[in-house]
Amino acid sequence: MIVCQSPRLRLRRLEYRDAPFIVALLTDPDFLRNVGDRDVRNEDDARRYLSEGPLASYSAHGFGLFLMELRDGGTAIGMCGLLRRDTHPDVELGFALLPEHRRRGYTLEAARACLQLATQTLGLKRVVAITALENEGSIGLLERLGFRYERVVQFTPDGDSRLFVYEPPVTG
């Protein structure tokens, strides 16, 4: 199910058939370093991750992480979407991209589409994002999207993270 589109991308709900892609993305060394280990090593683990993560989020909240795929050819390149976690009250923007598709503006494009979904469709007045302390690529991307740094937080036992906040401009 396609959730939103951008000029070069489609964002759609993840499905069990995406398990091979999930293994590739969640075992990428950059994902492990910057996002964390989700205990995914094979397709069975990926299906468990999908069931307990994105698919459960779609059922509970109507949104979650979405598969980013190229409109031209349908190649899966990453995930981007909205998360609601028990560790904080805000909806969070999350994203990850396979290494061979980085530095081409895809994440910026997908994140803008997700922020539009969050603010215009879901009516959210605040969206947060967290990054590893030294993840300069994600920090720069969030700043380009209009997020502002708020503080260092510890939402997980993995350690400190930087918290960024997006509040859409008031129109009227």
URLINKA-V891114 format. One record per residue. RES is the residue in three letters. SS is DSSP state (hx for helix, st for strand, lp for the rest). PSI is psi in radians with two decimals (none if undefined). D_LAST is the distance of its C-alpha to the last C-alpha in Angstrom with 2 decimals. Layout:
{{RES | SS | PSI | D_LAST} {RES | SS | PSI | D_LAST}}
//
This chain:
{{MET | lp | 2.07 | 33.02} {ILE | st | 2.25 | 30.45} {VAL | st | -0.78 | 27.15} {CYS | st | 2.89 | 25.26} {GLN | st | 2.76 | 26.32} {SER | lp | 3.11 | 25.76} {PRO | lp | -0.66 | 27.67} {ARG | lp | -0.13 | 30.82} {LEU | st | 2.71 | 30.51} {ARG | st | 2.41 | 30.43} {LEU | st | 2.14 | 29.59} {ARG | st | 2.84 | 31.57} {ARG | st | 2.46 | 32.89} {LEU | lp | 2.64 | 36.02} {GLU | lp | 2.91 | 39.28} {TYR | hx | -0.51 | 42.82} {ARG | hx | -0.20 | 43.92} {ASP | hx | 0.10 | 41.83} {ALA | hx | -0.78 | 44.26} {PRO | hx | -0.69 | 46.02} {PHE | hx | -0.75 | 42.79} {ILE | hx | -0.72 | 41.81} {VAL | hx | -0.83 | 45.23} {ALA | hx | -0.78 | 44.76} {LEU | hx | -0.82 | 41.32} {LEU | hx | -0.14 | 42.05} {THR | lp | 0.03 | 45.41} {ASP | lp | 2.31 | 44.13} {PRO | hx | -0.63 | 45.16} {ASP | hx | -0.67 | 41.73} {PHE | hx | -0.84 | 40.13} {LEU | hx | -0.71 | 42.79} {ARG | hx | -0.75 | 42.33} {ASN | hx | -0.48 | 38.54} {VAL | lp | -0.86 | 37.51} {GLY | lp | 2.89 | 40.74} {ASP | lp | 2.08 | 43.63} {ARG | lp | 0.24 | 42.70} {ASP | lp | 0.71 | 46.42} {VAL | lp | 2.05 | 46.26} {ARG | lp | -0.32 | 49.49} {ASN | lp | 3.13 | 50.17} {GLU | hx | -0.56 | 48.76} {ASP | hx | -0.76 | 49.63} {ASP | hx | -0.69 | 47.64} {ALA | hx | -0.72 | 44.73} {ARG | hx | -0.66 | 44.82} {ARG | hx | -0.80 | 44.84} {TYR | hx | -0.80 | 41.83} {LEU | hx | -0.79 | 39.97} {SER | hx | -0.80 | 40.99} {GLU | hx | -0.33 | 40.12} {GLY | lp | -1.72 | 36.98} {PRO | hx | -0.80 | 34.73} {LEU | hx | -0.68 | 36.27} {ALA | hx | -0.65 | 36.14} {SER | hx | -0.70 | 32.48} {TYR | hx | -0.75 | 31.63} {SER | hx | -0.75 | 33.48} {ALA | hx | -0.64 | 32.06} {HIS | hx | -0.28 | 28.39} {GLY | lp | 0.04 | 27.83} {PHE | lp | 3.01 | 27.29} {GLY | lp | -2.76 | 29.45} {LEU | st | 2.43 | 30.84} {PHE | st | 2.66 | 31.08} {LEU | st | 2.28 | 33.71} {MET | st | 2.13 | 32.65} {GLU | st | 2.60 | 34.80} {LEU | st | 2.34 | 35.18} {ARG | lp | -0.61 | 34.22} {ASP | lp | 1.67 | 37.37} {GLY | lp | -0.34 | 40.18} {GLY | lp | 0.29 | 38.48} {THR | lp | 2.26 | 39.79} {ALA | st | 2.21 | 38.46} {ILE | st | -0.29 | 37.31} {GLY | st | -2.97 | 35.40} {MET | st | 2.56 | 33.08} {CYS | st | 2.48 | 29.40} {GLY | st | -2.86 | 27.29} {LEU | st | 2.39 | 25.95} {LEU | st | 2.52 | 28.33} {ARG | st | 2.03 | 28.47} {ARG | lp | 2.73 | 31.40} {ASP | lp | -0.30 | 33.33} {THR | lp | -0.22 | 33.44} {HIS | lp | 2.79 | 29.86} {PRO | lp | -0.21 | 26.96} {ASP | lp | 2.73 | 24.32} {VAL | st | 2.43 | 24.05} {GLU | st | 2.41 | 25.57} {LEU | st | 2.28 | 25.39} {GLY | st | 2.64 | 28.97} {PHE | st | 2.66 | 30.75} {ALA | st | 2.53 | 34.29} {LEU | st | 2.49 | 35.96} {LEU | lp | 2.53 | 39.60} {PRO | hx | -0.67 | 41.08} {GLU | hx | -0.12 | 41.90} {HIS | hx | 0.10 | 38.28} {ARG | lp | 2.82 | 36.79} {ARG | lp | 0.58 | 35.56} {ARG | lp | 0.09 | 34.36} {GLY | lp | 0.07 | 30.60} {TYR | hx | -0.76 | 30.79} {THR | hx | -0.71 | 29.42} {LEU | hx | -0.78 | 26.40} {GLU | hx | -0.81 | 25.76} {ALA | hx | -0.73 | 26.31} {ALA | hx | -0.67 | 24.28} {ARG | hx | -0.73 | 21.19} {ALA | hx | -0.70 | 21.76} {CYS | hx | -0.65 | 22.21} {LEU | hx | -0.63 | 19.06} {GLN | hx | -0.76 | 17.15} {LEU | hx | -0.80 | 19.25} {ALA | hx | -0.78 | 18.56} {THR | hx | -0.72 | 14.79} {GLN | hx | -0.68 | 14.03} {THR | hx | -0.82 | 17.23} {LEU | lp | -0.24 | 18.24} {GLY | lp | 0.41 | 14.92} {LEU | lp | 2.44 | 16.31} {LYS | lp | -0.10 | 14.51} {ARG | lp | 2.32 | 17.62} {VAL | st | 2.42 | 20.32} {VAL | st | 2.91 | 23.51} {ALA | st | 2.55 | 26.36} {ILE | st | 2.56 | 29.86} {THR | st | 2.76 | 32.40} {ALA | st | 2.64 | 36.01} {LEU | lp | -0.65 | 36.49} {GLU | lp | 0.21 | 37.91} {ASN | lp | 1.37 | 35.94} {GLU | hx | -0.60 | 34.72} {GLY | hx | -0.85 | 33.69} {SER | hx | -0.66 | 31.22} {ILE | hx | -0.80 | 29.99} {GLY | hx | -0.71 | 29.32} {LEU | hx | -0.79 | 27.56} {LEU | hx | -0.70 | 25.22} {GLU | hx | -0.69 | 24.43} {ARG | hx | -0.53 | 23.71} {LEU | hx | -0.18 | 21.24} {GLY | lp | 0.15 | 19.31} {PHE | lp | 2.62 | 21.19} {ARG | st | 2.47 | 22.53} {TYR | st | 2.34 | 25.99} {GLU | st | -0.93 | 26.24} {ARG | st | 3.00 | 29.93} {VAL | st | 2.37 | 33.15} {VAL | st | 2.87 | 33.62} {GLN | st | 1.59 | 36.47} {PHE | st | -0.36 | 35.31} {THR | st | 2.86 | 38.55} {PRO | lp | -0.15 | 42.20} {ASP | lp | -0.27 | 41.98} {GLY | st | -2.96 | 40.84} {ASP | st | 2.63 | 37.94} {SER | st | 2.80 | 34.74} {ARG | st | 2.34 | 31.74} {LEU | st | 2.23 | 28.46} {PHE | st | 2.61 | 25.23} {VAL | st | 2.39 | 21.69} {TYR | st | 2.18 | 18.55} {GLU | lp | 2.00 | 15.20} {PRO | lp | 2.58 | 12.38} {PRO | lp | 2.50 | 9.77} {VAL | lp | 2.20 | 6.67} {THR | lp | 2.69 | 3.70} {GLY | lp | none | 0.00}}
//
